[in-house]
Amino acid sequence: MDIKNIAVIGGGTMGNGIAHVFAANNFQVSLVDVKQEYLDKAILTITKNLDRQVKKEAITENDKLNALNNLNPVLGINNLSPSTDLVIEAVIENKELKQTIFKELESIISKNSIFASNTSSISITELASVCRPDKFIGMHFMNPVPVMKLVEIIRGYSTSDETYNIIKDLSLKLGKTPVEVNDYPGFISNRILMPMINEAIFSLYEGVANAEDIDTVMKLGMAHPMGPLTLADFIGLDVCLSIMEVLYNGFNDSKYRACPLLKNMVAAGKLGRKSGEGFFKYN
């Protein structure tokens, strides 16, 4: 199967990043959202990020214009072309919402097309239960998508070898490094990353050290590019909590229990960069 036409559902941070990468690699991309203002914001973000690449001489001005010409904002899933080859869902981490979207897509998109989810932790097998399990796969990009090379490719219980191989080859065409992962809670990236972040939050909660010092230890002692609390703010504390809950419910193991401080901060709306305050404050 030759993938040419892509649809990305959701124009948020991950969705606009995924759309950016495909458009920059000469795929035709339909970027779908439920409000025109969300689409306008997504296209503006992509344009700014392309401008940044031009300034760094990573791409040319013509490359930028070609990428933007490859983007087609679409208001509502029902306006998608049935002949779309690949649909990538990139909405918030909510299983019910994702399944609702895939149920709707199932009645619109050609049966030969592949469905993928950018979920960072939710079961691919469960998401696939409402549509086409053999043509359903996880395609977990890392943030920021235009910069990060990794794509976790997650096989659901019924994902076919053909579907996996198509998505693996597609990832390589994007200049990414695909890694095959089986469908267990948190996959690989977040099964390892989130407990580390959660333990850093426990260290703060228990008064072992302040936030700046915890991050400094991990940056200077472990050569991490950013500390775990700064990273949590970057990801979004609500997203971190959601993933910890998926891990906890999936394994029924107390080592995955979310720190009470994380729960309180999310309840208070202190979500990190996107809210202006998390473990640190942002302008």
BAKOL-716320 format. One line per 8 residues: their letters; for each residue x, y, z of N, C-alpha, C. Coordinates in pm, whole numbers, plus 50000, padded with zeros to 5 digits. Layout:
REM residues N
A) X,Y,Z,X,Y,Z,X,Y,Z; ...
REM end
This chain:
REM residues 283
MDIKNIAV) 50085,49880,50000,50000,50000,50000,50088,50125,50000; 50061,50215,49909,50139,50339,49898,50064,50451,49969; 50115,50493,50083,50051,50598,50161,50083,50735,50099; 49978,50808,50062,49996,50942,50006,49917,51048,50081; 49794,51013,50118,49704,51109,50182,49685,51075,50329; 49719,51171,50414,49716,51152,50559,49609,51242,50620; 49540,51193,50719,49454,51278,50801,49504,51273,50945; 49516,51389,51007,49554,51397,51148,49435,51455,51224
IGGGTMGN) 49387,51381,51322,49270,51425,51398,49318,51494,51526; 49296,51625,51535,49338,51702,51652,49454,51793,51617; 49435,51922,51638,49537,52020,51600,49618,52074,51716; 49618,52001,51828,49694,52045,51945,49843,52024,51925; 49916,52025,52037,50062,52018,52030,50112,51900,51949; 50061,51781,51976,50107,51662,51904,50051,51659,51763; 49923,51691,51748,49860,51686,51616,49924,51780,51516; 49948,51906,51558,50008,51999,51461,50153,51961,51431
GIAHVFAA) 50222,51900,51529,50358,51853,51504,50362,51739,51404; 50268,51645,51418,50260,51532,51325,50226,51581,51185; 50128,51672,51176,50090,51729,51047,50208,51801,50982; 50282,51877,51061,50402,51949,51015,50500,51853,50949; 50532,51743,51017,50633,51650,50968,50589,51583,50838; 50464,51540,50831,50416,51477,50707,50413,51577,50592; 50363,51699,50618,50356,51800,50513,50495,51837,50462; 50591,51845,50554,50729,51880,50516,50795,51769,50435
NNFQVSLV) 50739,51648,50442,50792,51535,50365,50704,51502,50243; 50630,51604,50198,50555,51598,50072,50437,51501,50071; 50378,51476,50189,50250,51407,50195,50138,51510,50194; 50023,51472,50140,49905,51557,50147,49837,51532,50281; 49820,51638,50359,49775,51624,50498,49646,51702,50521; 49545,51631,50567,49423,51694,50615,49433,51704,50767; 49431,51825,50818,49438,51847,50963,49297,51878,51012; 49245,51791,51098,49104,51795,51137,49087,51841,51281
DVKQEYLD) 48993,51933,51302,48955,51970,51438,48809,52013,51439; 48757,52039,51560,48613,52063,51574,48575,52211,51566; 48673,52301,51577,48647,52444,51570,48747,52511,51477; 48699,52612,51403,48788,52683,51312,48902,52751,51387; 48874,52801,51507,48978,52870,51584,49092,52774,51620; 49059,52646,51644,49163,52547,51673,49249,52521,51550; 49184,52514,51434,49257,52493,51309,49348,52613,51279; 49294,52734,51298,49374,52855,51272,49497,52859,51362
KAILTITK) 49477,52823,51488,49589,52823,51583,49693,52719,51543; 49647,52601,51499,49738,52494,51459,49822,52535,51338; 49757,52594,51237,49830,52636,51117,49929,52747,51152; 49890,52838,51241,49982,52943,51284,50104,52884,51355; 50081,52785,51440,50193,52719,51510,50287,52650,51411; 50230,52578,51316,50312,52511,51214,50393,52613,51135; 50329,52723,51098,50398,52828,51022,50515,52885,51101; 50494,52912,51229,50601,52965,51314,50716,52865,51326
NLDRQVKK) 50682,52737,51340,50787,52636,51353,50864,52619,51222; 50796,52630,51109,50865,52627,50980,50956,52749,50964; 50906,52865,51008,50988,52987,51004,51115,52969,51086; 51102,52902,51200,51218,52877,51285,51319,52788,51213; 51268,52689,51140,51357,52600,51064,51427,52675,50951; 51355,52767,50887,51416,52850,50781,51528,52936,50839; 51500,52996,50955,51598,53082,51021,51725,53004,51056; 51707,52878,51096,51822,52793,51131,51888,52731,51008
EAITENDK) 51830,52761,50890,51880,52707,50762,51868,52555,50754; 51772,52502,50830,51743,52358,50820,51659,52329,50696; 51577,52426,50654,51499,52417,50531,51506,52551,50459; 51459,52553,50333,51456,52678,50257,51317,52741,50265; 51306,52863,50218,51176,52930,50213,51081,52853,50122; 51133,52798,50011,51048,52717,49921,51000,52590,49990; 51086,52529,50070,51045,52410,50148,50929,52445,50239; 50938,52559,50304,50831,52604,50394,50700,52621,50318
LNALNNLN) 50706,52689,50204,50584,52715,50125,50524,52585,50074; 50608,52491,50031,50559,52360,49986,50489,52286,50099; 50548,52291,50219,50487,52224,50334,50349,52282,50364; 50339,52414,50363,50211,52480,50390,50108,52448,50282; 50154,52435,50157,50063,52400,50047,50012,52257,50059; 50087,52174,50130,50046,52034,50150,49943,52018,50262; 49918,52125,50336,49825,52121,50449,49685,52166,50409; 49587,52087,50451,49447,52121,50423,49367,52117,50553
PVLGINNL) 49333,52234,50612,49252,52234,50734,49110,52183,50705; 49062,52093,50789,48929,52034,50768,48849,52050,50897; 48731,52108,50885,48645,52131,51001,48549,52013,51016; 48578,51926,51110,48489,51813,51137,48528,51686,51063; 48523,51573,51132,48560,51443,51075,48473,51408,50956; 48346,51449,50958,48254,51412,50850,48292,51475,50716; 48383,51571,50716,48427,51634,50592,48556,51572,50536; 48603,51465,50597,48722,51395,50547,48690,51317,50420
SPSTDLVI) 48790,51305,50334,48774,51224,50212,48779,51076,50248; 48685,50996,50196,48687,50851,50223,48814,50783,50172; 48882,50845,50076,49001,50783,50016,49130,50812,50093; 49119,50872,50211,49236,50895,50296,49306,50762,50326; 49438,50758,50304,49512,50632,50320,49542,50597,50465; 49569,50699,50546,49607,50678,50686,49547,50787,50771; 49481,50748,50879,49427,50845,50975,49503,50828,51106; 49559,50939,51156,49631,50937,51284,49553,51022,51383
EAVIENKE) 49505,50960,51488,49432,51032,51594,49530,51087,51695; 49514,51216,51728,49606,51281,51822,49530,51376,51914; 49421,51325,51973,49343,51406,52067,49389,51375,52210; 49320,51429,52309,49360,51413,52449,49353,51266,52492; 49424,51234,52602,49433,51096,52650,49304,51056,52722; 49203,51025,52641,49074,50982,52694,49023,50868,52607; 49015,50749,52664,48981,50630,52585,48844,50641,52519; 48745,50692,52594,48609,50700,52541,48602,50796,52423
LKQTIFKE) 48669,50910,52434,48671,51006,52324,48737,50946,52200; 48851,50880,52220,48922,50820,52107,48836,50713,52040; 48770,50629,52118,48686,50525,52060,48567,50584,51983; 48510,50693,52036,48401,50761,51966,48447,50810,51830; 48567,50867,51825,48624,50916,51699,48645,50801,51601; 48700,50690,51648,48727,50578,51557,48598,50512,51509; 48496,50510,51593,48366,50459,51548,48312,50543,51433; 48325,50675,51445,48278,50765,51340,48362,50747,51213
LESIISKN) 48491,50737,51230,48580,50719,51115,48550,50589,51041; 48514,50486,51114,48489,50355,51054,48382,50362,50945; 48283,50451,50962,48174,50461,50865,48205,50559,50752; 48318,50628,50761,48352,50731,50661,48467,50690,50571; 48571,50631,50631,48697,50605,50561,48699,50466,50497; 48760,50456,50379,48772,50330,50306,48822,50217,50397; 48766,50098,50377,48804,49981,50458,48949,49939,50434; 49009,49986,50326,49149,49952,50297,49247,50041,50372
SIFASNTS) 49198,50148,50434,49285,50246,50498,49326,50199,50638; 49436,50256,50685,49491,50223,50817,49453,50330,50917; 49420,50287,51038,49395,50377,51150,49511,50367,51249; 49556,50481,51300,49663,50483,51400,49626,50579,51511; 49674,50550,51629,49656,50641,51743,49793,50685,51794; 49802,50813,51828,49924,50868,51888,49918,50859,52040; 49827,50779,52093,49817,50766,52238,49952,50734,52301; 49976,50790,52417,50103,50766,52487,50094,50652,52587
SISITELA) 49973,50597,52608,49964,50491,52709,49840,50401,52697; 49734,50446,52631,49609,50371,52628,49622,50249,52537; 49560,50138,52576,49570,50012,52504,49526,50026,52358; 49615,49988,52267,49583,49986,52125,49477,49880,52096; 49487,49768,52164,49390,49660,52145,49249,49707,52182; 49236,49780,52293,49105,49831,52333,49052,49933,52234; 49138,50024,52188,49094,50124,52092,49049,50059,51961; 49120,49953,51922,49090,49885,51796,48961,49802,51803
SVCRPDKF) 48910,49779,51921,48792,49693,51935,48667,49753,51872; 48668,49884,51844,48549,49949,51788,48558,49966,51637; 48668,49922,51576,48679,49945,51431,48748,49828,51360; 48866,49852,51300,48933,49754,51215,49061,49704,51281; 49054,49602,51367,49169,49564,51448,49294,49524,51371; 49277,49460,51252,49396,49420,51176,49466,49538,51111; 49393,49648,51088,49450,49768,51025,49460,49882,51126; 49479,49849,51251,49488,49947,51358,49623,49932,51427
IGMHFMNP) 49686,50046,51458,49822,50042,51514,49847,50167,51598; 49942,50158,51690,49986,50274,51764,50104,50339,51695; 50099,50470,51681,50209,50545,51619,50239,50661,51713; 50323,50633,51814,50346,50729,51923,50469,50814,51892; 50444,50937,51848,50551,51033,51823,50592,51098,51955; 50713,51153,51957,50764,51224,52074,50755,51375,52052; 50740,51449,52158,50726,51595,52152,50860,51663,52180; 50902,51760,52097,50836,51815,51978,50858,51726,51855
VPVMKLVE) 50751,51699,51784,50755,51601,51675,50855,51636,51565; 50865,51763,51521,50961,51791,51414,51107,51768,51453; 51135,51762,51583,51274,51749,51631,51308,51606,51673; 51218,51542,51744,51247,51411,51804,51239,51300,51700; 51337,51210,51704,51352,51108,51600,51270,50981,51625; 51235,50954,51751,51172,50826,51784,51024,50823,51748; 50981,50708,51694,50837,50675,51686,50820,50535,51744; 50744,50525,51852,50706,50393,51904,50593,50340,51817
IIRGYSTS) 50613,50222,51759,50507,50160,51680,50452,50044,51762; 50325,50058,51804,50267,49962,51897,50170,49870,51826; 50200,49741,51832,50111,49640,51776,49997,49611,51873; 49873,49622,51827,49761,49569,51902,49759,49417,51890; 49669,49352,51963,49663,49205,51963,49641,49151,51823; 49564,49224,51740,49528,49174,51607,49592,49252,51493; 49684,49344,51523,49750,49421,51418,49823,49327,51322; 49798,49341,51192,49860,49251,51094,50005,49289,51069
DETYNIIK) 50083,49192,51022,50221,49218,50984,50227,49322,50872; 50131,49314,50780,50127,49409,50668,50112,49552,50719; 50020,49571,50813,49998,49704,50869,50124,49754,50939; 50185,49667,51019,50308,49706,51090,50417,49747,50991; 50438,49668,50889,50546,49695,50793,50522,49825,50715; 50398,49852,50682,50365,49978,50612,50399,50097,50700; 50361,50090,50827,50385,50203,50918,50533,50216,50953; 50602,50105,50963,50747,50111,50987,50816,50181,50870
DLSLKLGK) 50785,50140,50747,50846,50201,50629,50810,50349,50619; 50687,50381,50653,50643,50520,50650,50723,50605,50748; 50748,50553,50866,50825,50625,50968,50966,50653,50918; 51025,50556,50851,51158,50574,50795,51159,50684,50688; 51054,50690,50608,51044,50795,50506,51036,50934,50568; 50986,50942,50690,50978,51070,50762,51112,51108,50827; 51211,51020,50815,51339,51044,50881,51337,51009,51028; 51239,50928,51069,51228,50887,51210,51289,50749,51231
TPVEVNDY) 51312,50715,51357,51360,50582,51394,51244,50506,51459; 51188,50407,51389,51075,50331,51446,51124,50222,51540; 51053,50204,51649,51083,50096,51745,50955,50016,51767; 50963,49886,51746,50846,49800,51762,50822,49771,51910; 50696,49789,51952,50658,49769,52092,50527,49691,52096; 50514,49600,52191,50389,49528,52208,50296,49605,52302; 50170,49570,52297,50065,49650,52361,50046,49615,52509; 50128,49681,52592,50112,49672,52737,50113,49813,52794
PGFISNRI) 50053,49834,52912,50035,49971,52963,50161,50055,52962; 50151,50174,52904,50262,50268,52900,50363,50240,52792; 50346,50124,52721,50440,50084,52616,50582,50079,52675; 50682,50137,52609,50817,50141,52667,50847,50280,52724; 50827,50381,52641,50871,50517,52681,50809,50561,52812; 50678,50551,52822,50613,50604,52943,50610,50505,53059; 50628,50378,53030,50640,50281,53140,50768,50307,53220; 50872,50357,53151,50998,50388,53219,51002,50533,53265
LMPMINEA) 50958,50625,53177,50970,50768,53206,50879,50814,53320; 50752,50775,53316,50656,50831,53411,50682,50790,53556; 50719,50664,53584,50755,50634,53723,50876,50714,53771; 50970,50746,53681,51083,50830,53721,51035,50971,53758; 50948,51028,53674,50893,51160,53703,50813,51155,53833; 50733,51051,53849,50650,51036,53970,50737,51026,54095; 50851,50956,54085,50942,50943,54200,51008,51077,54232; 51036,51157,54127,51089,51291,54151,50986,51377,54225
IFSLYEGV) 50859,51360,54190,50752,51434,54259,50740,51386,54403; 50751,51255,54426,50751,51203,54563,50868,51261,54643; 50984,51275,54581,51100,51331,54650,51074,51475,54693; 51007,51551,54608,50968,51688,54643,50862,51687,54753; 50761,51601,54737,50649,51588,54832,50699,51551,54972; 50803,51467,54978,50855,51420,55106,50966,51510,55161; 50996,51618,55091,51093,51715,55140,51238,51671,55128; 51267,51579,55039,51406,51533,55022,51493,51646,54967
ANAEDIDT) 51438,51724,54874,51509,51839,54817,51406,51928,54749; 51447,52052,54715,51354,52139,54643,51355,52105,54494; 51261,52166,54419,51242,52131,54278,51367,52158,54195; 51430,52274,54218,51550,52310,54140,51662,52209,54163; 51681,52168,54288,51791,52076,54320,51765,51936,54267; 51640,51892,54272,51606,51761,54214,51640,51759,54066; 51602,51864,53996,51632,51871,53852,51782,51881,53826; 51851,51956,53909,51996,51971,53891,52068,51837,53907
VMKLGMAH) 52028,51758,54004,52088,51626,54024,52074,51540,53898; 51955,51542,53840,51931,51457,53723,51999,51511,53598; 52011,51643,53587,52079,51701,53470,52231,51682,53478; 52288,51715,53592,52434,51710,53605,52485,51572,53643; 52406,51497,53719,52450,51366,53763,52418,51255,53664; 52308,51271,53590,52263,51165,53499,52266,51208,53353; 52311,51332,53328,52323,51386,53190,52190,51392,53117; 52081,51414,53193,51952,51435,53129,51946,51577,53074
PMGPLTLA) 51890,51598,52954,51885,51733,52898,51799,51829,52977; 51697,51777,53046,51619,51860,53138,51580,51775,53257; 51557,51840,53370,51519,51767,53491,51379,51710,53481; 51347,51609,53563,51216,51543,53555,51098,51635,53588; 51117,51731,53677,51007,51820,53712,50983,51923,53601; 51091,51972,53541,51077,52059,53424,51010,51983,53310; 51050,51858,53291,50991,51775,53186,50843,51751,53212; 50808,51727,53337,50667,51709,53372,50586,51833,53337
DFIGLDVC) 50641,51950,53368,50574,52075,53332,50558,52088,53181; 50659,52044,53107,50656,52051,52961,50550,51957,52904; 50543,51836,52957,50444,51737,52911,50303,51780,52948; 50288,51833,53068,50156,51866,53124,50127,51772,53240; 50104,51829,53358,50085,51744,53476,49958,51660,53467; 49858,51711,53396,49736,51632,53376,49765,51509,53290; 49851,51525,53190,49890,51411,53106,49971,51310,53187; 50063,51361,53269,50142,51272,53355,50052,51191,53448
LSIMEVLY) 49955,51257,53507,49862,51188,53598,49781,51083,53523; 49733,51119,53405,49654,51026,53325,49734,50900,53293; 49861,50917,53256,49945,50801,53223,49973,50716,53346; 49999,50782,53460,50021,50706,53583,49897,50624,53620; 49780,50679,53595,49656,50605,53626,49638,50486,53531; 49678,50504,53405,49674,50390,53311,49768,50280,53358; 49888,50316,53401,49984,50218,53451,49932,50148,53576; 49879,50228,53668,49829,50173,53795,49714,50076,53771
NGFNDSKY) 49618,50117,53687,49502,50033,53659,49540,49912,53574; 49639,49931,53485,49678,49822,53396,49753,49710,53466; 49835,49746,53564,49918,49646,53632,49869,49612,53773; 49781,49696,53829,49734,49676,53967,49852,49661,54063; 49953,49745,54043,50076,49739,54121,50095,49875,54189; 50116,49873,54320,50125,49999,54396,50245,50084,54356; 50344,50023,54290,50461,50105,54251,50423,50210,54147; 50306,50197,54085,50261,50294,53985,50159,50394,54041
RACPLLKN) 50142,50398,54173,50044,50492,54228,50095,50635,54210; 50006,50723,54168,50044,50863,54146,50067,50933,54279; 50169,51018,54285,50199,51094,54406,50081,51186,54441; 50042,51194,54569,49933,51285,54608,49957,51430,54567; 50082,51474,54566,50113,51611,54524,50076,51631,54378; 50104,51534,54293,50066,51542,54152,49915,51554,54138; 49841,51474,54213,49695,51479,54207,49644,51616,54252; 49700,51669,54359,49656,51799,54409,49685,51912,54311
MVAAGKLG) 49801,51908,54249,49837,52013,54154,49744,52012,54033; 49711,51893,53985,49618,51883,53872,49481,51935,53913; 49435,51898,54033,49306,51946,54081,49303,52097,54095; 49418,52157,54126,49428,52302,54141,49449,52374,54008; 49460,52298,53899,49480,52359,53769,49623,52402,53742; 49717,52355,53824,49859,52386,53803,49917,52276,53714; 49907,52296,53584,49934,52190,53489,50070,52199,53421; 50150,52300,53459,50280,52317,53395,50281,52435,53299
RKSGEGFF) 50358,52423,53194,50376,52534,53101,50243,52585,53044; 50152,52493,53010,50030,52535,52942,49938,52616,53031; 49952,52603,53163,49870,52683,53254,49948,52800,53315; 50079,52806,53286,50163,52913,53340,50230,52879,53471; 50189,52768,53531,50251,52728,53658,50237,52579,53679; 50348,52517,53723,50349,52378,53762,50446,52367,53877; 50551,52290,53859,50658,52290,53959,50739,52417,53952; 50732,52484,53836,50797,52614,53817,50694,52710,53757
KYN) 50724,52838,53760,50633,52938,53701,50686,52982,53565; 50591,53011,53475,50623,53047,53337,50547,53172,53297; 50611,53254,53217,50544,53373,53163,50454,53333,53048
REM end
